[in-house]
Amino acid sequence: MNKHEEEKKALEQAAIDIFLELYNINNPIALQMVRQQEKPDALLEDMNNESIGLEVTHLFYDMEEARLMMSRSELTKPGAEVLDNFIKVINDRIVSKELKFQDYSHDYPCMLLIRNVSLLFGMSDVLSFKHKLVQPSGMFTQVWLLSRDFTSDWLLINLYEVGGGGVK
């Protein structure tokens, strides 16, 4: 495994760990990780030994923000037009992951986890534009958004339950 793949796996593992902690606090049927893998990125299991896949994707606003984040620059709050573009990035990510879904194992259902690592946009920004979120097509049993809201705490929402109806 090369350095890039190792970094990608470490980012995925961190996202999975945060997801499982928040999911298990807020859901009556706990999940645990069985293993990291490819397509989907993780195999999880519930208390009834039922398997579920978890595909993980990380969301930066754009490459410039990714570079800024790595250098930990202070960033100013963007306007509504820029936020609208970020919502488009989320929508595009959902659609692209759904298109790749056919390549995943179908031995068990699969969820999608989108981890927002943007320093510019928090959970409240996404929720304020929820009416513009694309409604996931149903290929993934659940589509989760993991994001901070300008604090150190991570928040987790299921985009199927957010409402808004968004773009089809």
C-alpha positions as CSV (number, residue, x, y, z in Angstrom):
1,M,0.0,0.0,0.0
2,N,1.5,3.4,-1.0
3,K,1.5,6.5,1.3
4,H,-1.6,8.0,-0.4
5,E,-3.6,4.8,0.1
6,E,-2.5,4.6,3.7
7,E,-3.6,8.2,4.3
8,K,-6.9,7.5,2.6
9,K,-7.5,4.4,4.8
10,A,-6.6,6.4,7.9
11,L,-9.1,9.2,7.0
12,E,-11.7,6.5,6.4
13,Q,-11.0,4.8,9.7
14,A,-11.3,8.1,11.6
15,A,-14.6,8.9,9.9
16,I,-15.9,5.3,10.6
17,D,-14.9,5.7,14.3
18,I,-16.7,9.0,14.7
19,F,-19.7,7.7,12.8
20,L,-20.0,4.6,15.0
21,E,-19.7,6.6,18.2
22,L,-22.5,9.0,17.2
23,Y,-24.6,6.4,15.6
24,N,-24.5,4.1,18.6
25,I,-25.4,6.9,21.0
26,N,-28.5,7.8,19.0
27,N,-29.8,4.4,17.7
28,P,-31.2,1.5,19.7
29,I,-29.4,-1.1,17.5
30,A,-25.7,-0.6,17.9
31,L,-23.2,-1.2,15.0
32,Q,-19.6,-2.3,15.2
33,M,-16.9,-2.5,12.6
34,V,-15.9,-6.0,11.3
35,R,-13.2,-4.8,8.8
36,Q,-12.1,-2.1,6.4
37,Q,-12.3,-3.2,2.8
38,E,-13.0,-1.9,-0.7
39,K,-16.4,-1.3,-2.3
40,P,-17.8,-0.5,0.2
41,D,-15.0,0.9,2.5
42,A,-16.2,-0.9,5.7
43,L,-18.2,-3.9,6.7
44,L,-20.3,-3.3,9.8
45,E,-22.4,-5.6,11.9
46,D,-25.3,-5.0,14.2
47,M,-26.2,-6.7,17.5
48,N,-28.2,-9.3,15.5
49,N,-25.1,-10.2,13.4
50,E,-26.6,-8.6,10.4
51,S,-24.0,-7.2,8.0
52,I,-24.2,-3.7,6.5
53,G,-21.7,-2.0,4.3
54,L,-20.5,1.6,4.7
55,E,-19.0,3.7,1.9
56,V,-17.1,6.7,3.1
57,T,-16.4,9.9,1.3
58,H,-14.7,13.1,2.5
59,L,-16.0,16.4,1.4
60,F,-13.9,19.5,0.9
61,Y,-15.4,22.5,-0.8
62,D,-12.7,22.6,-3.4
63,M,-9.0,21.9,-3.8
64,E,-8.1,25.4,-2.7
65,E,-9.9,24.9,0.6
66,A,-8.3,21.5,1.0
67,R,-4.9,23.2,0.7
68,L,-5.9,25.9,3.1
69,M,-7.2,23.3,5.6
70,M,-3.9,21.5,5.5
71,S,-2.1,24.7,6.3
72,R,-4.7,25.6,8.9
73,S,-5.3,29.1,7.6
74,E,-8.0,31.3,9.1
75,L,-10.9,31.5,6.7
76,T,-13.8,34.0,6.5
77,K,-17.4,33.0,6.4
78,P,-18.6,32.6,2.8
79,G,-21.8,34.1,1.3
80,A,-25.0,32.4,0.2
81,E,-23.8,32.0,-3.4
82,V,-20.7,30.1,-2.3
83,L,-22.8,28.0,0.1
84,D,-25.2,27.2,-2.8
85,N,-22.1,25.8,-4.7
86,F,-21.1,23.7,-1.7
87,I,-24.6,22.2,-1.6
88,K,-24.1,21.3,-5.3
89,V,-20.8,19.6,-4.3
90,I,-22.8,17.5,-1.8
91,N,-25.4,16.7,-4.4
92,D,-22.8,15.7,-7.0
93,R,-21.0,13.5,-4.4
94,I,-24.3,11.6,-3.6
95,V,-25.1,11.1,-7.3
96,S,-21.5,10.0,-8.2
97,K,-21.5,7.5,-5.3
98,E,-24.9,6.1,-6.4
99,L,-23.5,5.6,-9.9
100,K,-20.6,3.6,-8.5
101,F,-22.9,1.6,-6.3
102,Q,-23.3,-1.2,-8.9
103,D,-19.6,-2.0,-8.4
104,Y,-20.1,-2.7,-4.6
105,S,-20.8,-6.0,-2.9
106,H,-24.6,-6.6,-2.8
107,D,-24.4,-9.4,-0.3
108,Y,-25.7,-7.0,2.3
109,P,-27.3,-3.5,2.3
110,C,-25.0,-0.5,2.2
111,M,-25.0,3.0,3.7
112,L,-23.1,6.1,2.5
113,L,-21.2,8.4,5.0
114,I,-20.3,11.8,3.8
115,R,-17.8,13.4,6.2
116,N,-17.7,17.2,5.8
117,V,-14.1,18.4,6.6
118,S,-14.7,21.8,5.2
119,L,-13.6,24.7,7.4
120,L,-15.9,27.0,5.6
121,F,-19.2,25.2,6.0
122,G,-20.8,23.6,9.0
123,M,-23.9,21.5,9.7
124,S,-26.1,24.5,10.2
125,D,-25.1,25.8,6.8
126,V,-26.1,22.6,5.1
127,L,-29.4,22.4,7.0
128,S,-30.2,26.0,6.1
129,F,-30.1,24.9,2.4
130,K,-31.7,21.5,2.9
131,H,-34.4,22.4,0.4
132,K,-31.6,22.3,-2.3
133,L,-30.2,18.9,-1.2
134,V,-30.8,16.1,-3.7
135,Q,-33.1,13.4,-2.4
136,P,-30.9,10.2,-2.5
137,S,-32.3,7.6,-4.9
138,G,-32.5,4.8,-2.4
139,M,-29.5,2.7,-3.6
140,F,-27.9,3.3,-0.2
141,T,-30.2,2.4,2.8
142,Q,-29.2,5.6,4.5
143,V,-27.1,8.6,3.5
144,W,-25.3,10.1,6.5
145,L,-23.7,13.5,6.8
146,L,-21.0,13.9,9.4
147,S,-20.1,17.5,10.0
148,R,-18.9,19.9,12.6
149,D,-20.7,23.2,13.2
150,F,-17.8,25.5,14.0
151,T,-17.1,23.7,17.3
152,S,-15.0,20.6,18.0
153,D,-18.1,18.4,18.3
154,W,-19.1,16.2,15.4
155,L,-22.8,16.0,14.4
156,L,-24.5,13.3,12.4
157,I,-27.7,13.5,10.3
158,N,-29.4,11.1,8.0
159,L,-30.1,13.0,4.7
160,Y,-33.1,10.7,4.1
161,E,-34.7,12.3,7.2
162,V,-33.7,15.9,6.6
163,G,-36.7,16.7,4.4
164,G,-36.6,19.5,1.9
165,G,-37.3,17.2,-1.0
166,G,-34.5,18.8,-3.0
167,V,-33.7,18.3,-6.6
168,K,-34.6,14.9,-8.2
